[in-house]
Amino acid sequence: MEKLFGRESECEQLRECLNSTKSEFVIVYGRRRIGKTYLVKNFFDGKFAFYYTGAHNMPYQRQLESFALALKKYSKSKLTPQPKDWYQAFQCLQEHLENLPQKSRKVVFIDEMPWIDTHKSDFVTALENFWNSWAAQRDDIVFVACGSATSWMSDKLIENQGGLHNRITRRIYLRPFTLSECEQYLHSVNCAWDRYQIIQCYMILGGVPFYYSLLSPGKSFVQNIDALFFASGAKLKDEFDELYSALFSNYDKYIAVARALSSKREGLTRNEIMEKTGLSGGGLSRIISNLEKCDFISGFSNYKNRNKNAIYRLTDFYTIFYFHFLEGKKQIDHKFWENNFSSPKVRSWQGYSFELVCFMHIDKIKSALGISGISTEISAWRSNLKGDHSQIDLLIERGDRTINVCEIKFSQDPYVIDKEYAARLRMRNAIFKSQTNTTKNLSITFITVYGVVPNVNSGVVQSEVAAEGLFG
């Protein structure tokens, strides 16, 4: 097996399940390509009592046949079981497990479970019966269910109101790697990029481990991006349709919401999403909820109005990059990134994406500011005055009656604040105080790559966080 990188807390949870004195029903879920299968396979070193992977768009009967072949393999039988439905399939699995040594822990791994649950298959009901009537009564079963369709995993397993209600003993949600974890991985494969390049890479690939495994350490950052997205046969050029179609039914509606959000960097309210997509009602609510569960979008509270008018932002870095540079382009320059990485369009995208990098590392920012131990609430703000476009994309409201008003700037050099910009910041603070009636202290905080250049105007900045703070 390959070396398992990171995921220490997740491994500890799996270790506790393996050492438990009761049967464990474990679900491992998270965004596609995040490393769920890799984690389970490598932690257990491939030593499963039974392992089966659901297939995308495979008909019900073919799924059963494939499951039966896996049973034949693991039971070392010369005969292939012939289950007529999932109840019989799980009965065959039960018989196989009963024939194994009694004293051993028996790890059953079913991967891509959402794909198995085809229309009218009764798969979940059969699973409920298998677990409640047999597996839960024993003390030697570790049942691991895995899936990329996070909404399905949540609705059918975690929030199940039927036979699996409160039966899940362990939930392991895999989040993207942080900047620090990406840096550790890149260094482990002898990729000697500096932190500026790693941040640039994160703004495209996010913290998705599979994407990083495709990088070539011997190439520069720019060369890698061209190879992954723009060269002939680029590995991630066609990832977009596969990503959404594998996760969502009616995926075109999910793409429509994602596209609408990509059109406005400061995000959209639910009503604005309705206007741009034509979607509404419970259908739109479910799409928004499922996109949030899969870490494709995030909702941010409006300051002083936290219970309504949430602002939704597209936060999947790959999707943002696709909409900006790949969608609709039949012919692409094979060296597009090399030829355009200093263009105004790329600089505009970098500013937007760097803001999202910072949103994904709020805990690191708080630590760099020395406020980790203080209770905080994160929000955004837009002016409600007609004709006034003042806004603040990140507010950190603290329990010590201080609000960090964050300015996020991406640049390849230390950031220079001129007189006009300093005056604009002071004016915006005044408008914010006037509209919100806050009496709390406002602390202008700059988040940059290389810090702020000290000059006669930099006194407007009360605190700052540079790249080192984002990496922790």
N, C-alpha and C positions, 0 to 999 in steps of 0.2 A: 504493500500500500504506500501511497505518497505521504509525505510529511503533512500533518495537519497543522495549518498555520492559524494562530489566534484562537478565538472562540473558547477561551478558558472557562468562562462561567457556564456556557452551554455544555461543555464537556463534563463539568462538575455535576450538572443536573443529570446527564445521562449516566454518569458513574453512580450517583445515588440510586437511580432506578435499577441499575444492574446489581447493586448490593442490597436492594430492598428485600424484605421478608414477605412481601405480598405481590400479587400481580399488578403490573403498571400499564396504564393506557396513556401513551405519550403522543402528543402531536407536535410536529416540527413544521413550521410554516413561515412564509415570507415571500418576498418578491421573486419572480422568475430570475434565474441565474445567480441567486444570492449565495448558493453553496449548501443547500439543505441536504441533498443526496450525498454530496462530498463529505459533509460532516458525519452523517450517520454511517456511511460505508467505512470511513476511515476510523471513526471511534471504535466501532465493533470489529474492525479489521476484516470485514467481509464475512464474519462467522455468524451466519443466520440459520435458524431452524427452518425458516421459510422466507423467501424474498420474491416479490412480484411488483412489476411496474405497469401501471395503467397506460394505455396508448391513446393518443389524441385522435378523436373522431373514429375510433374503432367501434363497430356495431356491437350490440349487447351479446349476441351469440359468440362472436369472435373473441370478446373479452373473456367469456367463460372458458372457451377452448384454450386460450393462452394461459389462463389461471390454472387449468387442469394440467397443462404441460409442465408448468413450474412445480406443481405438486408431484408429478411423476419424477422430476429431476431430484427434488430434495428428499423424497421418500425412497429413492433408488429402486422404484418399482419397475417391473417390466410392462405393467399394464397402465394405461392412461385412464384416470377417472373420467366418468361421463356425467357430470352434474347437469341437471336440467335448468336449474336456477341458482341464485346466490345462496339460498338456504342450504341447498345440497352441497354447494361449493365449500361453504364454511364448515359443514358437517365433515366433508372429506379432509379439510385442514385440521379439524379437531382430532380425527382419527389418526392422522399423521403425527401430530404432536403427542398424542397419548402413547405412541409406540416408541418415543424417545426416552432416554434414561431419566428416571424420575428426579434425581438429585440435581440435575443441571438446570440453569436458567435458560429458557427458550426464547430467543429473540425473533419475533416475527416483524418483518419490515414490508409494508405496503406503500409503495411510492406512487406519486401522482394520483392519489385517490380520487380527486374530483373528476378525472377523466373516466374512471370506472363507472361512476354513477350516471349512466345513460338514462334516457327518458323511459319511465315505467319499468325500470330494472329492479326496484325494491332493494337495491344494494344496501342503503343505509339501514333499513329495517332488518335485513338479514344480519348485518354487522351488529346491530343492537342485540339481537337474539344470541349471536355467538358470544358476545362479551358477557351479557348478563346471566345467561343460563349455564355457561361453562367456564370461560376464561377467568372471570372475576371471582369464581369460587375456588380457584387454585392459588398457589403461592409462587409459581415458577414461570409465569408468562410476562414477557416484556413486549408489548404490542406497540409498534411505532408506526404512526400514520403520517404521511408527508404529502404536501401539495403546494403548488405555486398559486392556485386560484384562492387567494387569501379570503375572499368573500365567501366562497363555498366552505372552506375550513371553519370559518367563524360561524356561519349560519347553520351548517349541518352538524358540526361537532361541538364547538365551544358553547354556542347558545342553543343547542338542541333542547327542545322542550318535550321530547318524547322519551324513548328508552335510554338514551345516552345523557339525559339531564344529570349534571353533576358527576358523571362517570369518568371524565378526563382527569387523570391523576397528575399530569405534568404538561404544561404548555411551554414550548420553546419557540420564541419568535426571533427569527434571524434578521437583524437590521444590517444595513450596509456598513462596510468598514468606515472608520473615521479617517481623517487625513493622516493621523499618526500611524494607524494600522496599515494604511496603504504605503506609507513611507517604509515601515518595517518590512513589508512584503517585497517592495521593489529592491531594497537593499539586500534582502535574502537571496534574490536571484541576480545579484551583481549589476543592478541598474542604478548607476550613480548620478541620478538627477538631483538637482537642488530643489529647495522647497518651492521656489517660484514655478518651476516646471511641474512639480507634483500637484500644486494647486490648479494649474492650467489643465492638467490631465483629469483631475477630479471634476472640473467644471464640464467635462465631456462624458466621462465614464461613471461619475458618481463614485460610490464605494462598492460597486458590484464586483466581487472577486473574480468571476468568470471572465469579465472583460479584461482585467489586469493580466490574467493568465495568457492572453493573446498577444501581449506586448513583446517586442523583441529587444532585450537589454542592450544589444549592440548598436541599435539605431537611436537617433535623437528623438526627442518628443515629437517634433514636426514630422519627421519621417514615419514615425509610428502611426500618427493620425492619418496621414495619406494612405498608408498601407491598410489600415483597418476600415476606412470609410470611402476612399476615393479611387484607389488603384483598381485595375482590372481584377475581378474575383475577390474584392475586399470582403472580409469575413463579417463585418457588421453593417454592410450596406443594406441588406435585406432583413435585418433583425426586427425592424419596426412592426411589420405586419404579423410576423410570427409571435412577437411579444404580446400584442393585444388579442389576436385571435385565439391564442392558447389560454388566455386568462378569462375572457369575457364572451358570453353569448351576446349577439347583437353588438359586436365590438365596434361597428361603425359609429354607433351613438357615443360610445366612450371616447373614441378618437375625436368626434365632433366637440365634445366638452374640453378635451385636452387642447385641441387646436384653438378654441375660443380663448382659453386661459393663456395660451402662448402669445396671443396678440396684444396683451397688455401686461407689461412687466410688473406693475404694482398690484395686479390681481383683479378679480371680479367678485361682486356680490352674487348671491343666487339669482336675484332678479336680472342682473346683467347677463348672467349665463343663459337664462331663459330667452332674453332678447336676441342674443347672438346665435343660439342653436335652434330655437323653436321648440325645445323640449320643456316639459313642465310636469307638475304634479308629482305623484309618487314615483313615477318612472325616473324623473330627474333626481329626486332625493336618493333613490337607490344607486344610481350611477355615481353620484357624488360620494356617497358612503363607501361604495366598493372601491373607487379610485383612492380614497383616503386609506382604506384598509390595506391596499396594495402599495402604499407609499408613493403613489404617482402624483397626488396633490396633497396640500395641507391647508387647513383652515386657520386663519389668524383672527383673533378678536379685535374689534374696533374699540379703541380706548373710550372708556365711560359709556360704552354701549355694547357690553360683552355678550348679552343674551340674544342679540339679533344683528342682522346685517354683517355677518362674518365675511371676511375677505378671503377668497380661495385663490391659491397660487399654484401653478404647475411646478412641482419640485422634483420631477424625474429628469435628471440631467441628460440622459440619452435622448429622451423624447424632445426636450427643448432643442438640443443640437440638431436633431433630425428635422424639425420644423424650420429651423433657421437656414440649414445648409444642404439638406438632401431632398426634401419633399418636392416632387414635381420636376426633378431634373433628370431627364432621360440620358443626357450626355454630360459627364462631369470631367473637368480637368483632373487627370490622374495625380497631379501635384498641386491640387487646389489649396491645400493648407499652407504649403511652402510659399505659394504665390500670393496668398491673401491674408496671412495671419496678422499683418499689420494694417489691414484695411479698416475704414470707419465702421463697416458692418460688423466685423469681428470685434472691434473695440466696444461697440455698443452691446453686443452679446456678452462679452466678458464682464462688463459692468453688472448686467442683470444676473449672470450666473454666479459671480462672486458674492452677491447678496445672498443667494441661496446657500452657498457654501457656509456663510456665516450663520444663517438660520439653522443649518444642520449641526452647528457646533456651538450652540448657546452655552452649554455647560462649560466648554473650554474658555469661552469669552468671560463668563462669570468668574471662573477661576483666575484668569489673567487680571481681572479687575479687582480681585481680592474680596469678592462678595458671594463666594460659594455658600457660606453659612447663613446668608440672609435670605428670607423668603422673598420670592419675586414672582411677578406676573408679566408675561410677554404679550405685547399687542402692537397694533399699527394705528395710524390716525390719518384721516383726510379732513381737510377744511370743509365746512358746510356752507361757506359763503359763496354765492353765485359769482362766477368769474375768478375766484381765487383757487389756484391749483396747488396750494401748499399741502404737503403731506410728509409724514414720517413713517418710513417702512419698518423701523424696529424701535420699540420702546421697551425698556426694562424697568418696570416699576418695582421699587424695593420697599421692604418693610421698615426701612429707616427714614422714610419720608423723602426719598430722593428718586428721581427718574433719570436713567441714562438715555439721553436722546442720541441714537446712534446714526452716524454718517458712515456709509460703507463705500470705500473707493478702491478700485483695482487699478494699479499702475505698476510699471516695471522699474520705477524709481521712487525715492521718498516723495510724498505728496506735498505740493506747495499750495498754501492757502493765500489767495490774494485779498486785497482790501474789499472788493465788491462781494466776493463770496462770504467773507466774514460778516459783512453787513447783512447779507441775505439770511445767514444763519440766525443772527440776533433778531431780525424781523420775524422770522418763522417761529422762534421761541415765544415772542410776544403774542403772535396770533394764536398759537397753541394755548398759552395761558389764558388768553381772553375768552376763547371758545369753550374751554374745558373747565374754567374756574378753578383750576388746581392751585393749591397753595404750596405744593411740594417744590423742593429745589430741583432745578433742571441742570443736568450735567452733560454738556456736549461731549460725546465720545466718538472718536474716529477709529474705524477698523480698516486697516490697510495692510499691504504686504510688507512695506519697508519703513513704515512710520511716517510721521509728519515732519517737514523741514522747519526748524525753529526760525521764526522771523517776526516782524512787528505785528503780523496778523494772527499768528498761531496761538496767541493768548486766549482766543475764543474757545480753544480746546481744553477741557478740564481733565480728560483721561483718554488714553489710546491703547489699542491692541494691535500688534503687528503679527506677522506670520508665525513667529515662535509661540505666541499665545494660542493661535488656532490649532497648532500641533500639540500643545501641552507639553 
